[in-house]
Amino acid sequence: MNPILLTGMHGTVAPAVAAELQKRGAAVVAWDRRRVPPERPEEARAFLDSVQPSAVVHCAMGDPGWAAWLAQACARQDRPFLFTGSASVYGKHQTGPFTPDQVPEPDDDYGRYKLDCERRVREANPGARIVRLGWQIALRPGGNQMVDFLCRRHAERGHIHASTAWFPACSFLHDTARVLVDVLERFEPGTYLLDGNPGMDFFQIVTALDRAMRAGWTIHATDDFRFNNLMRDDRLPRAALSLG
Ligand SMILES: NC(=O)c1ccc[n+]([C@@H]2O[C@H](COP(=O)([O-])OP(=O)(O)OC[C@H]3O[C@@H](n4cnc5c(N)ncnc54)[C@H](OP(=O)(O)O)[C@@H]3O)[C@@H](O)[C@H]2O)c1
């Protein structure tokens, strides 16, 4: 079986996806941008030809053109392509829980960038799978995820302000990886919303994480930030937060 190609392996999500794929017996190859810059099409093409991936999971940030190019290469070869989108495509003026039929209206550069990537991927490859993710959680500091943010915030300020009026889309990284691989392996093409939050507000989440990790954080409840970007998608298994 040819390997599955992953981009963004220096990031947070891709290594978890790689671990899940390997657990299921798949071989994985990382796209090393230092060795093969995506903006050099000939080198990129030669690299893809040498790997002959059986599927591509595109987790890296970077040029939307790269995402579209990869998506198109997979379409030509009839290989599955999965792109990790973001709940940030929904603007603050929109209120969740969002469902797949709702049209995102991003209100910041990151959200607009992610939506642009989605559009370019869909145009290049109608068979692509796009999965919008919420904020990732791992029960340790490090990486681009909620607990790392909370640890740094507490170290800087000696406390954490957590709004009871904020309902963030989020999921544990290992649950996210499991669902992404499920979608890659056996779900129809389309755009999916992956959110494990059963309806907890940010204060409840931070309190539960503090308990689970025995972190000893000082947490103040506020209601200054009001936002609900929960997502619901009945096609996906609920990657429950299970924070207890
Ligand atoms: N982490 C979250 O909470 C979260 C939430 C929602 C959505 N997502 C989405 O999930 C995907 C992965 O997220 P992540 O948290 O793993 O991201 P990350 O930690 O920020 O890493 C993204 C990776 O993309 C690559 N990259 C960064 N800048 C780049 C550039 N200018 N051009 C090309 N590649 C670049 C790098 O990997 P290499 O050096 O290996 O190429 C980097 O490690 C992203 O698409 C993100 O939008 C993440």
Ligand as a Chemical Component Dictionary entry (heavy atoms), coordinates in Angstrom:
data_LIG
# 
_chem_comp.id                   LIG 
_chem_comp.type                 NON-POLYMER 
_chem_comp.pdbx_formal_charge   0 
_chem_comp.three_letter_code    LIG 
# 
loop_
_chem_comp_atom.comp_id 
_chem_comp_atom.atom_id 
_chem_comp_atom.alt_atom_id 
_chem_comp_atom.type_symbol 
_chem_comp_atom.charge 
_chem_comp_atom.model_Cartn_x 
_chem_comp_atom.model_Cartn_y 
_chem_comp_atom.model_Cartn_z 
_chem_comp_atom.pdbx_ordinal 
LIG N1  N1  N 0  -4.939 23.661 16.437 1  
LIG C1  C1  C 0  -6.212 24.043 16.472 2  
LIG O1  O1  O 0  -6.775 24.297 17.557 3  
LIG C2  C2  C 0  -7.002 24.156 15.190 4  
LIG C3  C3  C 0  -8.337 24.570 15.283 5  
LIG C4  C4  C 0  -9.079 24.684 14.113 6  
LIG C5  C5  C 0  -8.513 24.378 12.893 7  
LIG N2  N2  N 1  -7.211 23.991 12.830 8  
LIG C6  C6  C 0  -6.634 23.716 11.496 9  
LIG O2  O2  O 0  -5.926 22.489 11.516 10 
LIG C7  C7  C 0  -4.761 22.592 10.698 11 
LIG C8  C8  C 0  -3.552 22.206 11.499 12 
LIG O3  O3  O 0  -3.515 23.028 12.619 13 
LIG P1  P1  P 0  -2.294 23.024 13.613 14 
LIG O4  O4  O 0  -2.792 23.507 14.911 15 
LIG O5  O5  O -1 -1.557 21.745 13.526 16 
LIG O6  O6  O 0  -1.452 24.191 12.967 17 
LIG P2  P2  P 0  -0.086 24.715 13.426 18 
LIG O7  O7  O 0  0.355  24.060 14.698 19 
LIG O8  O8  O 0  -0.173 26.181 13.348 20 
LIG O9  O9  O 0  0.839  24.131 12.258 21 
LIG C9  C9  C 0  0.547  24.312 10.935 22 
LIG C10 C10 C 0  1.712  23.793 10.127 23 
LIG O10 O10 O 0  1.571  24.333 8.836  24 
LIG C11 C11 C 0  2.837  24.504 8.283  25 
LIG N3  N3  N 0  2.969  25.923 7.946  26 
LIG C12 C12 C 0  3.003  26.972 8.762  27 
LIG N4  N4  N 0  3.148  28.122 8.067  28 
LIG C13 C13 C 0  3.178  27.772 6.784  29 
LIG C14 C14 C 0  3.291  28.502 5.583  30 
LIG N5  N5  N 0  3.396  29.821 5.572  31 
LIG N6  N6  N 0  3.290  27.808 4.453  32 
LIG C15 C15 C 0  3.182  26.488 4.449  33 
LIG N7  N7  N 0  3.049  25.738 5.569  34 
LIG C16 C16 C 0  3.044  26.390 6.721  35 
LIG C17 C17 C 0  3.877  24.114 9.304  36 
LIG O11 O11 O 0  4.169  22.738 9.144  37 
LIG P3  P3  P 0  5.455  22.219 8.339  38 
LIG O12 O12 O 0  6.604  23.063 8.760  39 
LIG O13 O13 O 0  5.578  20.784 8.735  40 
LIG O14 O14 O 0  5.139  22.383 6.891  41 
LIG C18 C18 C 0  3.098  24.282 10.576 42 
LIG O15 O15 O 0  3.628  23.528 11.606 43 
LIG C19 C19 C 0  -4.701 24.023 10.171 44 
LIG O16 O16 O 0  -5.227 24.016 8.877  45 
LIG C20 C20 C 0  -5.629 24.779 11.098 46 
LIG O17 O17 O 0  -6.257 25.846 10.425 47 
LIG C21 C21 C 0  -6.435 23.872 13.948 48 
# 
loop_
_chem_comp_bond.comp_id 
_chem_comp_bond.atom_id_1 
_chem_comp_bond.atom_id_2 
_chem_comp_bond.value_order 
_chem_comp_bond.pdbx_ordinal 
LIG N1  C1  SING 1  
LIG C1  O1  DOUB 2  
LIG C1  C2  SING 3  
LIG C2  C3  SING 4  
LIG C2  C21 DOUB 5  
LIG C3  C4  DOUB 6  
LIG C4  C5  SING 7  
LIG C5  N2  DOUB 8  
LIG N2  C6  SING 9  
LIG N2  C21 SING 10 
LIG C6  O2  SING 11 
LIG C6  C20 SING 12 
LIG O2  C7  SING 13 
LIG C7  C8  SING 14 
LIG C7  C19 SING 15 
LIG C8  O3  SING 16 
LIG O3  P1  SING 17 
LIG P1  O4  DOUB 18 
LIG P1  O5  SING 19 
LIG P1  O6  SING 20 
LIG O6  P2  SING 21 
LIG P2  O7  DOUB 22 
LIG P2  O8  SING 23 
LIG P2  O9  SING 24 
LIG O9  C9  SING 25 
LIG C9  C10 SING 26 
LIG C10 O10 SING 27 
LIG C10 C18 SING 28 
LIG O10 C11 SING 29 
LIG C11 N3  SING 30 
LIG C11 C17 SING 31 
LIG N3  C12 SING 32 
LIG N3  C16 SING 33 
LIG C12 N4  DOUB 34 
LIG N4  C13 SING 35 
LIG C13 C14 SING 36 
LIG C13 C16 DOUB 37 
LIG C14 N5  SING 38 
LIG C14 N6  DOUB 39 
LIG N6  C15 SING 40 
LIG C15 N7  DOUB 41 
LIG N7  C16 SING 42 
LIG C17 O11 SING 43 
LIG C17 C18 SING 44 
LIG O11 P3  SING 45 
LIG P3  O12 DOUB 46 
LIG P3  O13 SING 47 
LIG P3  O14 SING 48 
LIG C18 O15 SING 49 
LIG C19 O16 SING 50 
LIG C19 C20 SING 51 
LIG C20 O17 SING 52 
# 
